[in-house]
Structures are given as C-alpha cells and as structure tokens.
Amino acid sequence: MLIEITDAEIAGKLEHIAAQDGVSVEQVAVDFIKSGVDQSDAIKDLEAHLQPSIEQAERGEFSPRSVQDIVKDVYQELDAK
C-alpha cells in the first residue's frame, strides 16, 4: 500500500506521532483511516490535546507524564469519537 501525504503540516504531525509511538508514518495514517475519523478533525483534536503541553514546554515547564501516556490519551479520545 502506498500512502502519499502532500500536506507538509499534516505530514509533519504524522511524523511526530509516529516517532512517539515508534511506528511508521504509514501505520499512523492507516490507523487514522481505519478509525473512521476524518483525518483533519483527528489532527485538530491532537493539536488541541497537545497544545497545553507544548505551551508548558515552551515556558520550560515539563509534564511528569510520559510520552506514551499522552499518546494513549490521544488514541482513547480519538476512539471515543
């Protein structure tokens, strides 16, 4: 299966998710497709979920939660929709 992602912003976000999960970008894309969630909505949901953590990190405040815990939360939220 060949998945071509032409939107650079979405590709970057998928690459980030893939790196956190230790899987390929293609696998992340396939998971989004299989979830039945519109990809753009899923990316927006992910951004909204991660934004507070990003802002904390930019201020030098780091979350005690692991990346794996954050990713699990994101997937749970996506599965709930």
mmCIF file of the N, C-alpha and C atoms, coordinates in Angstrom:
data_MODEL
# 
_entry.id   MODEL 
# 
loop_
_atom_site.group_PDB 
_atom_site.id 
_atom_site.type_symbol 
_atom_site.label_atom_id 
_atom_site.label_alt_id 
_atom_site.label_comp_id 
_atom_site.label_asym_id 
_atom_site.label_entity_id 
_atom_site.label_seq_id 
_atom_site.pdbx_PDB_ins_code 
_atom_site.Cartn_x 
_atom_site.Cartn_y 
_atom_site.Cartn_z 
_atom_site.occupancy 
_atom_site.B_iso_or_equiv 
_atom_site.pdbx_formal_charge 
_atom_site.auth_seq_id 
_atom_site.auth_comp_id 
_atom_site.auth_asym_id 
_atom_site.auth_atom_id 
_atom_site.pdbx_PDB_model_num 
ATOM 1   N N  . MET A 1 1  ? 0.855   -1.171 0.000  1.00 0.00 ? 1  MET A N  1 
ATOM 2   C CA . MET A 1 1  ? 0.000   0.000  0.000  1.00 0.00 ? 1  MET A CA 1 
ATOM 3   C C  . MET A 1 1  ? 0.897   1.228  0.000  1.00 0.00 ? 1  MET A C  1 
ATOM 4   N N  . LEU A 1 2  ? 0.597   2.186  -0.839 1.00 0.00 ? 2  LEU A N  1 
ATOM 5   C CA . LEU A 1 2  ? 1.343   3.436  -0.911 1.00 0.00 ? 2  LEU A CA 1 
ATOM 6   C C  . LEU A 1 2  ? 0.439   4.558  -0.449 1.00 0.00 ? 2  LEU A C  1 
ATOM 7   N N  . ILE A 1 3  ? 0.918   5.283  0.545  1.00 0.00 ? 3  ILE A N  1 
ATOM 8   C CA . ILE A 1 3  ? 0.178   6.435  1.053  1.00 0.00 ? 3  ILE A CA 1 
ATOM 9   C C  . ILE A 1 3  ? 1.038   7.654  0.795  1.00 0.00 ? 3  ILE A C  1 
ATOM 10  N N  . GLU A 1 4  ? 0.514   8.592  0.042  1.00 0.00 ? 4  GLU A N  1 
ATOM 11  C CA . GLU A 1 4  ? 1.242   9.820  -0.249 1.00 0.00 ? 4  GLU A CA 1 
ATOM 12  C C  . GLU A 1 4  ? 0.563   10.965 0.487  1.00 0.00 ? 4  GLU A C  1 
ATOM 13  N N  . ILE A 1 5  ? 1.316   11.622 1.337  1.00 0.00 ? 5  ILE A N  1 
ATOM 14  C CA . ILE A 1 5  ? 0.793   12.745 2.115  1.00 0.00 ? 5  ILE A CA 1 
ATOM 15  C C  . ILE A 1 5  ? 1.440   14.002 1.540  1.00 0.00 ? 5  ILE A C  1 
ATOM 16  N N  . THR A 1 6  ? 0.617   14.838 0.926  1.00 0.00 ? 6  THR A N  1 
ATOM 17  C CA . THR A 1 6  ? 1.151   16.010 0.237  1.00 0.00 ? 6  THR A CA 1 
ATOM 18  C C  . THR A 1 6  ? 1.103   17.276 1.077  1.00 0.00 ? 6  THR A C  1 
ATOM 19  N N  . ASP A 1 7  ? 0.341   17.310 2.128  1.00 0.00 ? 7  ASP A N  1 
ATOM 20  C CA . ASP A 1 7  ? 0.259   18.478 3.002  1.00 0.00 ? 7  ASP A CA 1 
ATOM 21  C C  . ASP A 1 7  ? 1.413   18.412 4.001  1.00 0.00 ? 7  ASP A C  1 
ATOM 22  N N  . ALA A 1 8  ? 2.348   19.353 3.920  1.00 0.00 ? 8  ALA A N  1 
ATOM 23  C CA . ALA A 1 8  ? 3.549   19.320 4.755  1.00 0.00 ? 8  ALA A CA 1 
ATOM 24  C C  . ALA A 1 8  ? 3.237   19.409 6.246  1.00 0.00 ? 8  ALA A C  1 
ATOM 25  N N  . GLU A 1 9  ? 2.243   20.213 6.611  1.00 0.00 ? 9  GLU A N  1 
ATOM 26  C CA . GLU A 1 9  ? 1.894   20.356 8.024  1.00 0.00 ? 9  GLU A CA 1 
ATOM 27  C C  . GLU A 1 9  ? 1.350   19.049 8.591  1.00 0.00 ? 9  GLU A C  1 
ATOM 28  N N  . ILE A 1 10 ? 0.447   18.416 7.861  1.00 0.00 ? 10 ILE A N  1 
ATOM 29  C CA . ILE A 1 10 ? -0.097  17.137 8.311  1.00 0.00 ? 10 ILE A CA 1 
ATOM 30  C C  . ILE A 1 10 ? 0.990   16.072 8.330  1.00 0.00 ? 10 ILE A C  1 
ATOM 31  N N  . ALA A 1 11 ? 1.833   16.059 7.302  1.00 0.00 ? 11 ALA A N  1 
ATOM 32  C CA . ALA A 1 11 ? 2.920   15.077 7.260  1.00 0.00 ? 11 ALA A CA 1 
ATOM 33  C C  . ALA A 1 11 ? 3.834   15.230 8.467  1.00 0.00 ? 11 ALA A C  1 
ATOM 34  N N  . GLY A 1 12 ? 4.144   16.453 8.824  1.00 0.00 ? 12 GLY A N  1 
ATOM 35  C CA . GLY A 1 12 ? 4.999   16.692 9.991  1.00 0.00 ? 12 GLY A CA 1 
ATOM 36  C C  . GLY A 1 12 ? 4.362   16.200 11.276 1.00 0.00 ? 12 GLY A C  1 
ATOM 37  N N  . LYS A 1 13 ? 3.069   16.415 11.406 1.00 0.00 ? 13 LYS A N  1 
ATOM 38  C CA . LYS A 1 13 ? 2.370   15.973 12.613 1.00 0.00 ? 13 LYS A CA 1 
ATOM 39  C C  . LYS A 1 13 ? 2.286   14.449 12.661 1.00 0.00 ? 13 LYS A C  1 
ATOM 40  N N  . LEU A 1 14 ? 2.053   13.838 11.514 1.00 0.00 ? 14 LEU A N  1 
ATOM 41  C CA . LEU A 1 14 ? 2.031   12.370 11.471 1.00 0.00 ? 14 LEU A CA 1 
ATOM 42  C C  . LEU A 1 14 ? 3.406   11.802 11.796 1.00 0.00 ? 14 LEU A C  1 
ATOM 43  N N  . GLU A 1 15 ? 4.459   12.451 11.298 1.00 0.00 ? 15 GLU A N  1 
ATOM 44  C CA . GLU A 1 15 ? 5.820   12.007 11.598 1.00 0.00 ? 15 GLU A CA 1 
ATOM 45  C C  . GLU A 1 15 ? 6.094   12.094 13.097 1.00 0.00 ? 15 GLU A C  1 
ATOM 46  N N  . HIS A 1 16 ? 5.608   13.168 13.712 1.00 0.00 ? 16 HIS A N  1 
ATOM 47  C CA . HIS A 1 16 ? 5.791   13.343 15.151 1.00 0.00 ? 16 HIS A CA 1 
ATOM 48  C C  . HIS A 1 16 ? 5.077   12.241 15.943 1.00 0.00 ? 16 HIS A C  1 
ATOM 49  N N  . ILE A 1 17 ? 3.845   11.958 15.562 1.00 0.00 ? 17 ILE A N  1 
ATOM 50  C CA . ILE A 1 17 ? 3.087   10.889 16.223 1.00 0.00 ? 17 ILE A CA 1 
ATOM 51  C C  . ILE A 1 17 ? 3.791   9.547  16.030 1.00 0.00 ? 17 ILE A C  1 
ATOM 52  N N  . ALA A 1 18 ? 4.238   9.294  14.810 1.00 0.00 ? 18 ALA A N  1 
ATOM 53  C CA . ALA A 1 18 ? 4.912   8.028  14.504 1.00 0.00 ? 18 ALA A CA 1 
ATOM 54  C C  . ALA A 1 18 ? 6.168   7.872  15.342 1.00 0.00 ? 18 ALA A C  1 
ATOM 55  N N  . ALA A 1 19 ? 6.941   8.943  15.463 1.00 0.00 ? 19 ALA A N  1 
ATOM 56  C CA . ALA A 1 19 ? 8.171   8.878  16.254 1.00 0.00 ? 19 ALA A CA 1 
ATOM 57  C C  . ALA A 1 19 ? 7.865   8.592  17.717 1.00 0.00 ? 19 ALA A C  1 
ATOM 58  N N  . GLN A 1 20 ? 6.817   9.200  18.238 1.00 0.00 ? 20 GLN A N  1 
ATOM 59  C CA . GLN A 1 20 ? 6.435   8.971  19.632 1.00 0.00 ? 20 GLN A CA 1 
ATOM 60  C C  . GLN A 1 20 ? 5.997   7.530  19.854 1.00 0.00 ? 20 GLN A C  1 
ATOM 61  N N  . ASP A 1 21 ? 5.289   6.981  18.875 1.00 0.00 ? 21 ASP A N  1 
ATOM 62  C CA . ASP A 1 21 ? 4.768   5.617  19.009 1.00 0.00 ? 21 ASP A CA 1 
ATOM 63  C C  . ASP A 1 21 ? 5.774   4.560  18.579 1.00 0.00 ? 21 ASP A C  1 
ATOM 64  N N  . GLY A 1 22 ? 6.845   4.971  17.896 1.00 0.00 ? 22 GLY A N  1 
ATOM 65  C CA . GLY A 1 22 ? 7.818   4.008  17.401 1.00 0.00 ? 22 GLY A CA 1 
ATOM 66  C C  . GLY A 1 22 ? 7.294   3.181  16.237 1.00 0.00 ? 22 GLY A C  1 
ATOM 67  N N  . VAL A 1 23 ? 6.437   3.789  15.427 1.00 0.00 ? 23 VAL A N  1 
ATOM 68  C CA . VAL A 1 23 ? 5.875   3.109  14.257 1.00 0.00 ? 23 VAL A CA 1 
ATOM 69  C C  . VAL A 1 23 ? 6.126   3.981  13.032 1.00 0.00 ? 23 VAL A C  1 
ATOM 70  N N  . SER A 1 24 ? 5.771   3.471  11.874 1.00 0.00 ? 24 SER A N  1 
ATOM 71  C CA . SER A 1 24 ? 5.961   4.235  10.638 1.00 0.00 ? 24 SER A CA 1 
ATOM 72  C C  . SER A 1 24 ? 4.850   5.266  10.468 1.00 0.00 ? 24 SER A C  1 
ATOM 73  N N  . VAL A 1 25 ? 5.146   6.292  9.679  1.00 0.00 ? 25 VAL A N  1 
ATOM 74  C CA . VAL A 1 25 ? 4.145   7.307  9.357  1.00 0.00 ? 25 VAL A CA 1 
ATOM 75  C C  . VAL A 1 25 ? 2.972   6.644  8.653  1.00 0.00 ? 25 VAL A C  1 
ATOM 76  N N  . GLU A 1 26 ? 3.287   5.684  7.792  1.00 0.00 ? 26 GLU A N  1 
ATOM 77  C CA . GLU A 1 26 ? 2.231   4.983  7.071  1.00 0.00 ? 26 GLU A CA 1 
ATOM 78  C C  . GLU A 1 26 ? 1.279   4.283  8.031  1.00 0.00 ? 26 GLU A C  1 
ATOM 79  N N  . GLN A 1 27 ? 1.832   3.688  9.095  1.00 0.00 ? 27 GLN A N  1 
ATOM 80  C CA . GLN A 1 27 ? 0.985   2.995  10.067 1.00 0.00 ? 27 GLN A CA 1 
ATOM 81  C C  . GLN A 1 27 ? 0.074   3.976  10.788 1.00 0.00 ? 27 GLN A C  1 
ATOM 82  N N  . VAL A 1 28 ? 0.597   5.137  11.138 1.00 0.00 ? 28 VAL A N  1 
ATOM 83  C CA . VAL A 1 28 ? -0.223  6.154  11.788 1.00 0.00 ? 28 VAL A CA 1 
ATOM 84  C C  . VAL A 1 28 ? -1.347  6.581  10.849 1.00 0.00 ? 28 VAL A C  1 
ATOM 85  N N  . ALA A 1 29 ? -1.019  6.805  9.572  1.00 0.00 ? 29 ALA A N  1 
ATOM 86  C CA . ALA A 1 29 ? -2.033  7.203  8.597  1.00 0.00 ? 29 ALA A CA 1 
ATOM 87  C C  . ALA A 1 29 ? -3.098  6.122  8.438  1.00 0.00 ? 29 ALA A C  1 
ATOM 88  N N  . VAL A 1 30 ? -2.657  4.885  8.351  1.00 0.00 ? 30 VAL A N  1 
ATOM 89  C CA . VAL A 1 30 ? -3.605  3.771  8.223  1.00 0.00 ? 30 VAL A CA 1 
ATOM 90  C C  . VAL A 1 30 ? -4.503  3.699  9.453  1.00 0.00 ? 30 VAL A C  1 
ATOM 91  N N  . ASP A 1 31 ? -3.934  3.898  10.638 1.00 0.00 ? 31 ASP A N  1 
ATOM 92  C CA . ASP A 1 31 ? -4.728  3.871  11.866 1.00 0.00 ? 31 ASP A CA 1 
ATOM 93  C C  . ASP A 1 31 ? -5.795  4.967  11.852 1.00 0.00 ? 31 ASP A C  1 
ATOM 94  N N  . PHE A 1 32 ? -5.424  6.171  11.371 1.00 0.00 ? 32 PHE A N  1 
ATOM 95  C CA . PHE A 1 32 ? -6.413  7.246  11.269 1.00 0.00 ? 32 PHE A CA 1 
ATOM 96  C C  . PHE A 1 32 ? -7.515  6.867  10.298 1.00 0.00 ? 32 PHE A C  1 
ATOM 97  N N  . ILE A 1 33 ? -7.126  6.309  9.168  1.00 0.00 ? 33 ILE A N  1 
ATOM 98  C CA . ILE A 1 33 ? -8.113  5.926  8.149  1.00 0.00 ? 33 ILE A CA 1 
ATOM 99  C C  . ILE A 1 33 ? -9.046  4.855  8.700  1.00 0.00 ? 33 ILE A C  1 
ATOM 100 N N  . LYS A 1 34 ? -8.471  3.842  9.347  1.00 0.00 ? 34 LYS A N  1 
ATOM 101 C CA . LYS A 1 34 ? -9.277  2.760  9.901  1.00 0.00 ? 34 LYS A CA 1 
ATOM 102 C C  . LYS A 1 34 ? -10.203 3.240  11.013 1.00 0.00 ? 34 LYS A C  1 
ATOM 103 N N  . SER A 1 35 ? -9.797  4.295  11.719 1.00 0.00 ? 35 SER A N  1 
ATOM 104 C CA . SER A 1 35 ? -10.615 4.762  12.839 1.00 0.00 ? 35 SER A CA 1 
ATOM 105 C C  . SER A 1 35 ? -11.929 5.370  12.371 1.00 0.00 ? 35 SER A C  1 
ATOM 106 N N  . GLY A 1 36 ? -12.004 5.704  11.071 1.00 0.00 ? 36 GLY A N  1 
ATOM 107 C CA . GLY A 1 36 ? -13.225 6.297  10.548 1.00 0.00 ? 36 GLY A CA 1 
ATOM 108 C C  . GLY A 1 36 ? -13.366 7.768  10.883 1.00 0.00 ? 36 GLY A C  1 
ATOM 109 N N  . VAL A 1 37 ? -12.332 8.339  11.511 1.00 0.00 ? 37 VAL A N  1 
ATOM 110 C CA . VAL A 1 37 ? -12.348 9.745  11.877 1.00 0.00 ? 37 VAL A CA 1 
ATOM 111 C C  . VAL A 1 37 ? -11.735 10.531 10.729 1.00 0.00 ? 37 VAL A C  1 
ATOM 112 N N  . ASP A 1 38 ? -12.365 11.624 10.371 1.00 0.00 ? 38 ASP A N  1 
ATOM 113 C CA . ASP A 1 38 ? -11.795 12.486 9.341  1.00 0.00 ? 38 ASP A CA 1 
ATOM 114 C C  . ASP A 1 38 ? -10.391 12.886 9.781  1.00 0.00 ? 38 ASP A C  1 
ATOM 115 N N  . GLN A 1 39 ? -9.428  12.732 8.908  1.00 0.00 ? 39 GLN A N  1 
ATOM 116 C CA . GLN A 1 39 ? -8.031  12.992 9.280  1.00 0.00 ? 39 GLN A CA 1 
ATOM 117 C C  . GLN A 1 39 ? -7.821  14.420 9.754  1.00 0.00 ? 39 GLN A C  1 
ATOM 118 N N  . SER A 1 40 ? -8.412  15.379 9.092  1.00 0.00 ? 40 SER A N  1 
ATOM 119 C CA . SER A 1 40 ? -8.203  16.767 9.502  1.00 0.00 ? 40 SER A CA 1 
ATOM 120 C C  . SER A 1 40 ? -8.786  17.007 10.886 1.00 0.00 ? 40 SER A C  1 
ATOM 121 N N  . ASP A 1 41 ? -9.929  16.397 11.172 1.00 0.00 ? 41 ASP A N  1 
ATOM 122 C CA . ASP A 1 41 ? -10.510 16.523 12.509 1.00 0.00 ? 41 ASP A CA 1 
ATOM 123 C C  . ASP A 1 41 ? -9.624  15.842 13.543 1.00 0.00 ? 41 ASP A C  1 
ATOM 124 N N  . ALA A 1 42 ? -9.060  14.702 13.191 1.00 0.00 ? 42 ALA A N  1 
ATOM 125 C CA . ALA A 1 42 ? -8.181  13.994 14.123 1.00 0.00 ? 42 ALA A CA 1 
ATOM 126 C C  . ALA A 1 42 ? -6.935  14.813 14.429 1.00 0.00 ? 42 ALA A C  1 
ATOM 127 N N  . ILE A 1 43 ? -6.369  15.430 13.409 1.00 0.00 ? 43 ILE A N  1 
ATOM 128 C CA . ILE A 1 43 ? -5.186  16.265 13.613 1.00 0.00 ? 43 ILE A CA 1 
ATOM 129 C C  . ILE A 1 43 ? -5.539  17.465 14.486 1.00 0.00 ? 43 ILE A C  1 
ATOM 130 N N  . LYS A 1 44 ? -6.685  18.080 14.241 1.00 0.00 ? 44 LYS A N  1 
ATOM 131 C CA . LYS A 1 44 ? -7.118  19.219 15.057 1.00 0.00 ? 44 LYS A CA 1 
ATOM 132 C C  . LYS A 1 44 ? -7.312  18.789 16.509 1.00 0.00 ? 44 LYS A C  1 
ATOM 133 N N  . ASP A 1 45 ? -7.907  17.624 16.713 1.00 0.00 ? 45 ASP A N  1 
ATOM 134 C CA . ASP A 1 45 ? -8.097  17.103 18.069 1.00 0.00 ? 45 ASP A CA 1 
ATOM 135 C C  . ASP A 1 45 ? -6.752  16.861 18.741 1.00 0.00 ? 45 ASP A C  1 
ATOM 136 N N  . LEU A 1 46 ? -5.822  16.304 17.986 1.00 0.00 ? 46 LEU A N  1 
ATOM 137 C CA . LEU A 1 46 ? -4.488  16.055 18.532 1.00 0.00 ? 46 LEU A CA 1 
ATOM 138 C C  . LEU A 1 46 ? -3.820  17.370 18.911 1.00 0.00 ? 46 LEU A C  1 
ATOM 139 N N  . GLU A 1 47 ? -3.905  18.369 18.034 1.00 0.00 ? 47 GLU A N  1 
ATOM 140 C CA . GLU A 1 47 ? -3.323  19.670 18.337 1.00 0.00 ? 47 GLU A CA 1 
ATOM 141 C C  . GLU A 1 47 ? -3.921  20.260 19.602 1.00 0.00 ? 47 GLU A C  1 
ATOM 142 N N  . ALA A 1 48 ? -5.235  20.193 19.718 1.00 0.00 ? 48 ALA A N  1 
ATOM 143 C CA . ALA A 1 48 ? -5.910  20.753 20.890 1.00 0.00 ? 48 ALA A CA 1 
ATOM 144 C C  . ALA A 1 48 ? -5.468  20.026 22.159 1.00 0.00 ? 48 ALA A C  1 
ATOM 145 N N  . HIS A 1 49 ? -5.292  18.726 22.056 1.00 0.00 ? 49 HIS A N  1 
ATOM 146 C CA . HIS A 1 49 ? -4.878  17.939 23.215 1.00 0.00 ? 49 HIS A CA 1 
ATOM 147 C C  . HIS A 1 49 ? -3.437  18.262 23.619 1.00 0.00 ? 49 HIS A C  1 
ATOM 148 N N  . LEU A 1 50 ? -2.564  18.441 22.634 1.00 0.00 ? 50 LEU A N  1 
ATOM 149 C CA . LEU A 1 50 ? -1.149  18.656 22.913 1.00 0.00 ? 50 LEU A CA 1 
ATOM 150 C C  . LEU A 1 50 ? -0.796  20.113 23.203 1.00 0.00 ? 50 LEU A C  1 
ATOM 151 N N  . GLN A 1 51 ? -1.636  21.054 22.802 1.00 0.00 ? 51 GLN A N  1 
ATOM 152 C CA . GLN A 1 51 ? -1.301  22.472 22.926 1.00 0.00 ? 51 GLN A CA 1 
ATOM 153 C C  . GLN A 1 51 ? -0.904  22.887 24.337 1.00 0.00 ? 51 GLN A C  1 
ATOM 154 N N  . PRO A 1 52 ? -1.638  22.512 25.383 1.00 0.00 ? 52 PRO A N  1 
ATOM 155 C CA . PRO A 1 52 ? -1.209  22.907 26.733 1.00 0.00 ? 52 PRO A CA 1 
ATOM 156 C C  . PRO A 1 52 ? 0.186   22.383 27.080 1.00 0.00 ? 52 PRO A C  1 
ATOM 157 N N  . SER A 1 53 ? 0.495   21.172 26.669 1.00 0.00 ? 53 SER A N  1 
ATOM 158 C CA . SER A 1 53 ? 1.817   20.607 26.937 1.00 0.00 ? 53 SER A CA 1 
ATOM 159 C C  . SER A 1 53 ? 2.897   21.343 26.163 1.00 0.00 ? 53 SER A C  1 
ATOM 160 N N  . ILE A 1 54 ? 2.596   21.715 24.935 1.00 0.00 ? 54 ILE A N  1 
ATOM 161 C CA . ILE A 1 54 ? 3.555   22.463 24.123 1.00 0.00 ? 54 ILE A CA 1 
ATOM 162 C C  . ILE A 1 54 ? 3.840   23.813 24.771 1.00 0.00 ? 54 ILE A C  1 
ATOM 163 N N  . GLU A 1 55 ? 2.786   24.497 25.201 1.00 0.00 ? 55 GLU A N  1 
ATOM 164 C CA . GLU A 1 55 ? 2.958   25.798 25.839 1.00 0.00 ? 55 GLU A CA 1 
ATOM 165 C C  . GLU A 1 55 ? 3.757   25.687 27.132 1.00 0.00 ? 55 GLU A C  1 
ATOM 166 N N  . GLN A 1 56 ? 3.512   24.635 27.917 1.00 0.00 ? 56 GLN A N  1 
ATOM 167 C CA . GLN A 1 56 ? 4.283   24.425 29.139 1.00 0.00 ? 56 GLN A CA 1 
ATOM 168 C C  . GLN A 1 56 ? 5.754   24.202 28.814 1.00 0.00 ? 56 GLN A C  1 
ATOM 169 N N  . ALA A 1 57 ? 6.029   23.389 27.817 1.00 0.00 ? 57 ALA A N  1 
ATOM 170 C CA . ALA A 1 57 ? 7.414   23.098 27.432 1.00 0.00 ? 57 ALA A CA 1 
ATOM 171 C C  . ALA A 1 57 ? 8.116   24.361 26.949 1.00 0.00 ? 57 ALA A C  1 
ATOM 172 N N  . GLU A 1 58 ? 7.401   25.206 26.203 1.00 0.00 ? 58 GLU A N  1 
ATOM 173 C CA . GLU A 1 58 ? 7.994   26.461 25.730 1.00 0.00 ? 58 GLU A CA 1 
ATOM 174 C C  . GLU A 1 58 ? 8.366   27.377 26.894 1.00 0.00 ? 58 GLU A C  1 
ATOM 175 N N  . ARG A 1 59 ? 7.636   27.253 28.002 1.00 0.00 ? 59 ARG A N  1 
ATOM 176 C CA . ARG A 1 59 ? 7.945   28.047 29.198 1.00 0.00 ? 59 ARG A CA 1 
ATOM 177 C C  . ARG A 1 59 ? 8.977   27.343 30.083 1.00 0.00 ? 59 ARG A C  1 
ATOM 178 N N  . GLY A 1 60 ? 9.432   26.175 29.668 1.00 0.00 ? 60 GLY A N  1 
ATOM 179 C CA . GLY A 1 60 ? 10.408  25.425 30.455 1.00 0.00 ? 60 GLY A CA 1 
ATOM 180 C C  . GLY A 1 60 ? 9.786   24.553 31.518 1.00 0.00 ? 60 GLY A C  1 
ATOM 181 N N  . GLU A 1 61 ? 8.465   24.415 31.489 1.00 0.00 ? 61 GLU A N  1 
ATOM 182 C CA . GLU A 1 61 ? 7.749   23.565 32.444 1.00 0.00 ? 61 GLU A CA 1 
ATOM 183 C C  . GLU A 1 61 ? 7.465   22.235 31.752 1.00 0.00 ? 61 GLU A C  1 
ATOM 184 N N  . PHE A 1 62 ? 7.898   21.166 32.357 1.00 0.00 ? 62 PHE A N  1 
ATOM 185 C CA . PHE A 1 62 ? 7.725   19.872 31.719 1.00 0.00 ? 62 PHE A CA 1 
ATOM 186 C C  . PHE A 1 62 ? 6.755   19.002 32.495 1.00 0.00 ? 62 PHE A C  1 
ATOM 187 N N  . SER A 1 63 ? 5.922   18.293 31.755 1.00 0.00 ? 63 SER A N  1 
ATOM 188 C CA . SER A 1 63 ? 4.907   17.424 32.341 1.00 0.00 ? 63 SER A CA 1 
ATOM 189 C C  . SER A 1 63 ? 5.568   16.191 32.955 1.00 0.00 ? 63 SER A C  1 
ATOM 190 N N  . PRO A 1 64 ? 5.060   15.735 34.075 1.00 0.00 ? 64 PRO A N  1 
ATOM 191 C CA . PRO A 1 64 ? 5.587   14.493 34.649 1.00 0.00 ? 64 PRO A CA 1 
ATOM 192 C C  . PRO A 1 64 ? 5.089   13.252 33.900 1.00 0.00 ? 64 PRO A C  1 
ATOM 193 N N  . ARG A 1 65 ? 4.124   13.442 32.976 1.00 0.00 ? 65 ARG A N  1 
ATOM 194 C CA . ARG A 1 65 ? 3.559   12.316 32.229 1.00 0.00 ? 65 ARG A CA 1 
ATOM 195 C C  . ARG A 1 65 ? 4.514   11.889 31.127 1.00 0.00 ? 65 ARG A C  1 
ATOM 196 N N  . SER A 1 66 ? 4.524   10.610 30.856 1.00 0.00 ? 66 SER A N  1 
ATOM 197 C CA . SER A 1 66 ? 5.368   10.101 29.780 1.00 0.00 ? 66 SER A CA 1 
ATOM 198 C C  . SER A 1 66 ? 4.706   10.348 28.428 1.00 0.00 ? 66 SER A C  1 
ATOM 199 N N  . VAL A 1 67 ? 5.523   10.337 27.392 1.00 0.00 ? 67 VAL A N  1 
ATOM 200 C CA . VAL A 1 67 ? 5.003   10.493 26.031 1.00 0.00 ? 67 VAL A CA 1 
ATOM 201 C C  . VAL A 1 67 ? 4.007   9.378  25.743 1.00 0.00 ? 67 VAL A C  1 
ATOM 202 N N  . GLN A 1 68 ? 4.309   8.176  26.187 1.00 0.00 ? 68 GLN A N  1 
ATOM 203 C CA . GLN A 1 68 ? 3.417   7.044  25.945 1.00 0.00 ? 68 GLN A CA 1 
ATOM 204 C C  . GLN A 1 68 ? 2.041   7.282  26.573 1.00 0.00 ? 68 GLN A C  1 
ATOM 205 N N  . ASP A 1 69 ? 2.010   7.842  27.772 1.00 0.00 ? 69 ASP A N  1 
ATOM 206 C CA . ASP A 1 69 ? 0.724   8.129  28.417 1.00 0.00 ? 69 ASP A CA 1 
ATOM 207 C C  . ASP A 1 69 ? -0.068  9.172  27.636 1.00 0.00 ? 69 ASP A C  1 
ATOM 208 N N  . ILE A 1 70 ? 0.623   10.192 27.158 1.00 0.00 ? 70 ILE A N  1 
ATOM 209 C CA . ILE A 1 70 ? -0.041  11.234 26.380 1.00 0.00 ? 70 ILE A CA 1 
ATOM 210 C C  . ILE A 1 70 ? -0.604  10.655 25.092 1.00 0.00 ? 70 ILE A C  1 
ATOM 211 N N  . VAL A 1 71 ? 0.193   9.837  24.405 1.00 0.00 ? 71 VAL A N  1 
ATOM 212 C CA . VAL A 1 71 ? -0.254  9.231  23.149 1.00 0.00 ? 71 VAL A CA 1 
ATOM 213 C C  . VAL A 1 71 ? -1.446  8.312  23.397 1.00 0.00 ? 71 VAL A C  1 
ATOM 214 N N  . LYS A 1 72 ? -1.412  7.540  24.480 1.00 0.00 ? 72 LYS A N  1 
ATOM 215 C CA . LYS A 1 72 ? -2.546  6.674  24.816 1.00 0.00 ? 72 LYS A CA 1 
ATOM 216 C C  . LYS A 1 72 ? -3.813  7.496  25.000 1.00 0.00 ? 72 LYS A C  1 
ATOM 217 N N  . ASP A 1 73 ? -3.694  8.643  25.689 1.00 0.00 ? 73 ASP A N  1 
ATOM 218 C CA . ASP A 1 73 ? -4.850  9.515  25.890 1.00 0.00 ? 73 ASP A CA 1 
ATOM 219 C C  . ASP A 1 73 ? -5.413  10.005 24.563 1.00 0.00 ? 73 ASP A C  1 
ATOM 220 N N  . VAL A 1 74 ? -4.513  10.391 23.663 1.00 0.00 ? 74 VAL A N  1 
ATOM 221 C CA . VAL A 1 74 ? -4.943  10.873 22.357 1.00 0.00 ? 74 VAL A CA 1 
ATOM 222 C C  . VAL A 1 74 ? -5.722  9.780  21.617 1.00 0.00 ? 74 VAL A C  1 
ATOM 223 N N  . TYR A 1 75 ? -5.167  8.567  21.607 1.00 0.00 ? 75 TYR A N  1 
ATOM 224 C CA . TYR A 1 75 ? -5.842  7.472  20.915 1.00 0.00 ? 75 TYR A CA 1 
ATOM 225 C C  . TYR A 1 75 ? -7.200  7.159  21.567 1.00 0.00 ? 75 TYR A C  1 
ATOM 226 N N  . GLN A 1 76 ? -7.268  7.223  22.882 1.00 0.00 ? 76 GLN A N  1 
ATOM 227 C CA . GLN A 1 76 ? -8.527  6.975  23.569 1.00 0.00 ? 76 GLN A CA 1 
ATOM 228 C C  . GLN A 1 76 ? -9.564  8.028  23.195 1.00 0.00 ? 76 GLN A C  1 
ATOM 229 N N  . GLU A 1 77 ? -9.132  9.286  23.118 1.00 0.00 ? 77 GLU A N  1 
ATOM 230 C CA . GLU A 1 77 ? -10.050 10.347 22.731 1.00 0.00 ? 77 GLU A CA 1 
ATOM 231 C C  . GLU A 1 77 ? -10.526 10.157 21.295 1.00 0.00 ? 77 GLU A C  1 
ATOM 232 N N  . LEU A 1 78 ? -9.613  9.765  20.415 1.00 0.00 ? 78 LEU A N  1 
ATOM 233 C CA . LEU A 1 78 ? -9.993  9.531  19.024 1.00 0.00 ? 78 LEU A CA 1 
ATOM 234 C C  . LEU A 1 78 ? -10.943 8.347  18.903 1.00 0.00 ? 78 LEU A C  1 
ATOM 235 N N  . ASP A 1 79 ? -10.690 7.289  19.675 1.00 0.00 ? 79 ASP A N  1 
ATOM 236 C CA . ASP A 1 79 ? -11.563 6.119  19.633 1.00 0.00 ? 79 ASP A CA 1 
ATOM 237 C C  . ASP A 1 79 ? -12.947 6.428  20.187 1.00 0.00 ? 79 ASP A C  1 
ATOM 238 N N  . ALA A 1 80 ? -13.027 7.375  21.114 1.00 0.00 ? 80 ALA A N  1 
ATOM 239 C CA . ALA A 1 80 ? -14.309 7.720  21.726 1.00 0.00 ? 80 ALA A CA 1 
ATOM 240 C C  . ALA A 1 80 ? -15.216 8.473  20.754 1.00 0.00 ? 80 ALA A C  1 
ATOM 241 N N  . LYS A 1 81 ? -14.617 9.035  19.717 1.00 0.00 ? 81 LYS A N  1 
ATOM 242 C CA . LYS A 1 81 ? -15.427 9.840  18.774 1.00 0.00 ? 81 LYS A CA 1 
ATOM 243 C C  . LYS A 1 81 ? -16.012 9.002  17.725 1.00 0.00 ? 81 LYS A C  1 
# 
